[in-house]
Amino acid sequence: MNKLNYRVLIVDDEPDSLVYVLMSLKELPFINEDIEIVNNPVQAIEYLKESEVDILILDMDLGDADIDGIKLAKLIPNPPLMVACSAHTDYVFKANEAGIYTYFSKKISFNALKAKMEDVVEMVDKRLDMKTRDVKTLRVKTLDSKIIDIEVEEIFYATVNNLLVDIFMKEESHRYRGSLRALQSELPVAKFARPRRNTLVNLAKVDLVRTDELYLMKPRNTFPILMTRSYKENFKHQYEVYRQNNK
């Protein structure tokens, strides 16, 4: 597995129906314990704009006459790996057509869910590896409408605030409209990680990692970047794997 644990977002209009599934997911060591649950499509799309999500679990019947899980799946730009979770099997074929990777029932046994999620995280890794393996440059449109190419290896870190992404290089920085999740999906998964929700760091530019903070190399070492509780263990794991692979 590329990560110590994987972040999950669940979209379901009846969260009370997820008690068993949620308890089972939290028993899996490779699933991040901070599982986010939202109960409508608008919340889901807003959450996905800036948050790191590896696996999106969708209820198929969202209690809305205009939009169900299938339609929501088609509306999400650059979606994470999607999984259908429903009490009904009528949606399985349509879910596959909408780009949803697999399906499980809300009544699934723990062992079956464990096997299913192991397959899911393996596919998450494969998709990211295939997509970002040979990425050398990143093309963005800045706020003044200039199209620029950024050398991936020259990025120190990036932050997001209200859908404004700032990419910091050795001396200069570039700002554009977008999401950190979209940026992260375009960068090599083994080289970039989040120490907190709104920050993405190039592991090659990390100089020192402490208990709750990290320092970048010069000249971007003037202040520490704080690591939050729900991100720091995964960040430290990815950093150690990167160091071992790049000695």
C-alpha angles and dihedrals in degrees: 000000000000093000137043088233139353128237119236133200118192123198113198131142090211106049091173088069090062098063095108095040092047093049090049094049091051089055090062110092093209093058117083110245093226097081111177119217124193126176105210140043096245092056090047095053092046092049092049093054095076108005128094108243124171099175128029114199112197130195106218097216107052096175092250121119091209102045135030132173092280094055092044091053089056093049097055113095115222093354125201117242105303127216127185118225116182144144088229130066096202091095100053098098094042090047090058091050090053092058096262107149102212145343138230134179124244085237095056117138119248094247092049091049091049091053091046094051093046088057090046095053090046088056091046088057094046094050094049094044093051093046100046107026097104101028109137104157136031122211118209138168111231125216090263089056096253117145110222136176116223122201106234094214090056095058114107099180144324134218135191133211123171091343093308110124120202117197114197120207129180093291110346132056134206129211128200140155113266145086133283090229091058091047092049091051090058096050129078105278093215093054105045131055140164120244087184138003099271100038133073119191133199102232090210089064096052114112103174137011120197132176098286105000144045137208126216126218122269132320091023094051099095095107137020122252109226120227118216124221098252094049108033101078092051091045092051091049093051091046093052092048089050092050093049091050094046105045 
